[in-house]
Amino acid sequence: MHCWHWSQEDESTLQSVADYLAILKRSERTIDAYTRGVKDFLQHNPKPLEEIDHQDAFGYLVSLEKRGLAGQTLNQRRAALRILFDEILKKPLPKKVGRYSKKSKRLPEILGQDEVSSFFKSCADTRLRTFFMILYSAGLRLSEARNLKTTDIDSTNMLILVQAGKGCKDRKTILSERLLTQLRDYWKLYRPKELLFPSKLDPQKPINSSTMQQACKKIASTAGIRKTVTPHTFRHSFAAELLKNGVNLRYIQELLGHASIQSTMIYLRIVPESLKVSSPLDRLDI
């Protein structure tokens, strides 16, 4: 077992990785995941940075494979190492180290409308209730909802502006009548100024993602929902519900902000009844 001591050099390296990702406008979640991956690698290889080489990276990835990590996690760790070696240490990794694993084809969990209703009925806190309603009613990612501004709510056109979503793309999604009523109740209680959901400790920063994830888990448990419920579950459930109601897949893609229709097509596997269409012959009066 290695004896590892965290050094100022290690800390500086992590900060360099974080700064590089920030320049690329990666999300807070991505930056956190990549820096955790780099930190894990440095713990696995307790030696000066100038002595770290490609074999160390290869050995680390092999150890992760043996631990049975999912393909998506392995890909994330490879990408983190690619940034560390290529951009920070200036020791470009060979292609064999950067080869990606196939992602798991596990289908995302979704909630039925009865389960969503139980969730909201079990959430007495107006702030939390409003936040999770936005995720479900508009199909937002956790990071997108956290960074919403009060000016992003367009009640005139019944739209929500999502600024710098995944891939740094702006988009518009729907604003429901029920959500608008909930937002007005929320505003009367909290009077947010710039950020719609500011941190209680620092109003200049958005609400903490871990806080919302933990709250989501707790509310789902109180509601008696046995499925694994995360903030992202509401986004999946939003898309699945639209598909059940006959909304065009391309429109769902636009609302979700998917760059590729392939990402949206996974909901066809979750909602197989959406594929059941009648033949035009059956509608003829003959």
N, C-alpha and C positions, 0 to 999 in steps of 0.2 A: 504493500500500500504506500502511495506517495505521501511525503510530508510536504504540505503546500502552505506557503505564506503569501498573503495578498500584499502586493507591493505598489508603490506610487506609480511605477512604470505600467503595471497591469491596469491600474485605475485610469491612467492617461490613455491607454490603448482603447479601453471601453468607451471613453468619452469621444475619442476620435471616430470610432465606429458609429456612435450615436449622432455625432455632428455630420458625418458623411450622409447618413440616412435622412437626416433633417433637411439637408441641402436638396436631396432628391424628393423632398416633400412626402416621405413615407409616414404612415399613421403612427400615433403613439404606441399602439398595440404592436405594430411591426417592429418598431425600434426596441421596445421592451423584449420581444421574443428573440431578436437577433443578438442583442447585447447579452441576454441570458445564455444564448448558445455559445457565444465567444467566451464568456466567463467559465462555462462548463468545460470548454476545450482547454483553457489555460489551467484550470484545476487538474485536468487530466495529464497535462504536460508541464510540470513544475520546474521550468528552467528558463534562463534568460531568453528574451524574444529573439535576439540575434542568432541563437542556436536552434530555434524552431525551424523545421523544414517540412517538405512535402510528405515525408514518411510519417511524421507526427500526425499530420492531417488525415492521412490514409488510415493509420492505426486507430485513430479516434473514431472515424466513421465505421470501421469494422467493429469496434466495441459497441457502437450504437446499434448496429445490425444484430449483434448477438443478444442485446438487451430486448430485442423484439419491438423496437419503436415503429410506429406507423410510417408508411411511405411519405405522408405529408410532413411529418415531423422531421424525418431524415432530409427531405428536400430543403426544409427551412434551415437546418443545421449546415447543410452543404452551401447554401446561399450565404449564410453568415461567414463561413470560412472563406468563401470566395472573396468577400469584401475585405476580410482581415488580411488575407495574403496578397490579393491583387492590388488593393487600394491603400492599405495602411502600412503593411510590411514591405510592399513592393517586391514580393516573391511570387509571381503568378503561378497558380496551381495548374498542373497538367490536366487535360480533359478527363482522364480516367477518374480523377478525384471529384470532378464536378458533374459526373453523370448522375442524372436524377432517377429516383425510384418512381414506380407507378403509384398514383394516389389510390387510396382505398375507395371502393365503389359503394361504401355504406350509404344508405339513403338517410337524409336528414329527418329528425323527429318533427312531427307537426302536432298541433293541438286542434281538436274539434271545437266547434263554437260553444258547446256546453262546457268544455274545459276552460276555454278562455273566459266565459262568463263567470265561472267559479273562481277563477284567478282574480278578476277585478272585484268581485263581491267580497273576497278575502283581503283586499287591500284597502285599508281605511285611511292611510296616509295620502293626502291630496297630491303631494309632490310626486311620490312614487307612482301613484295611480295615473297621473297625467303623463309621466315619462313612458310608462309601459304601454299606455294607450296610443302614444305617438308611434311607437315601434310597430304595433299591430295594425293600426289604421292606415299607416302610410308606407309600411314595408322598409323602414329605415334600419341601417346598421347601428350598433351601439355607439360607435365613434361619431356617426353623423348626427344622432340625436343629442349627444353630449355637447356638440359644438354648434347647435342651432342658436341663432340670434333671434331676438324678439322681432326684428324686422324681416325675418325669413317667413313669417306667417302672413300670408296674403289672403285676408278674409274677403276682400272684394271679389277676387277671382277664384276663391276656394282652392288655393294651391299652397304648397310648402316648397320653398326654395332650399335645395340641398347644395350648399357651396363646398367645393373641393372635396367631393366624395371620393370613393376609391378610384385611383388613377388620376386624381386631381381634376375630376370632371364635375361641372355643375349640372344639376338637373332639377326638374320640377316633378312633384308627385301630388297626390290628391290630399285635400283637407276635408275631412268628414264633418258633417253638421254636429254630430255628437261630440267629436273631439274639440271643435270650436267652442262649444258650450263649456266643456271641461277646462279648456285653456283660459277662458274668461274667469271661471271660478278660481283657478290656480293663480291668475294674475292679481285678483283682488286680495288674496291672502299673502302672496310673496312679493309682488311688485318688482319683478326682475327688470333690470335696466338694459344691459347689452346682451349678455348671454341669457338664454331662456332658462337654462338649468345651471346656475353658477355653483361653485363649491361654497360650502358654508364657512370654510376657513379662509378662503381667498376668492372673493367675487370676480376677480379678473381671470380665474381659471375655471374650466368646466367641472362639473360634478365627477367624482372619482369613479372610474369604470369598475373597480373591484367592489365598491360600495353597492353599485347597481346589480352586479352579478350575484352578490351575497343576498341582497334583498329579494331578487327574483327567485332564488332557490328557496328562501324562507317562506315567501308568499305561496309558492307552488305547493310546498309541504303542508302549509295551513289549509290550503284549498283541497287537500287530499288527492292531488294529481301525482300519480306514480311514475309518470314519464320523467326523463331528465329534461328539465326546463331551464334554458338559458335565455338571455335577452335576444339572441339570434333566432331562437325558436319562433318568436313572434313574426319575424321577417319571413321565415319559411311558411308559417301558417297563413300569413297575408296572401302570399303568392298562390298557395294551394287553394284557398277559398275563392280567389278571383277566377282561377281555372275551373273550379267546380261550377261557377256561375256563368261560364261561357265567354269570359273575357279573352280576347285574342292574345296569343302567346307573345307576339311582337310588342304589343302594348304593355304586357307584364314586364317584358325585358326592359323597356324604357323606364317604367316606374321604379324598377329595382336598380337600374343603372348598370346592368350587365353589359360588358363590352362585347360578348359573344352570345349568340342565341343558344349555343351549346350549354352554357351555364343555366339557362332558364329551362331547357328541355328536361332537366332532371325531374321537374314537377309533373311531367307526363307519366313518370314511373310511380310517383307518389299518389297521383289522382288518376288511376286507369280509366275511371268512368268518363273522363273528359274526352277519351278517344271514341266513345260510343256515339256515332252519328247515324242519322237515318239516310237512306238512299233517296235521291231526288225522284226516283221512279215511284216510291211509296207515297209521294205527295201529289201525284198526278190524278186528276179526276177523269179516269177512263173506265 
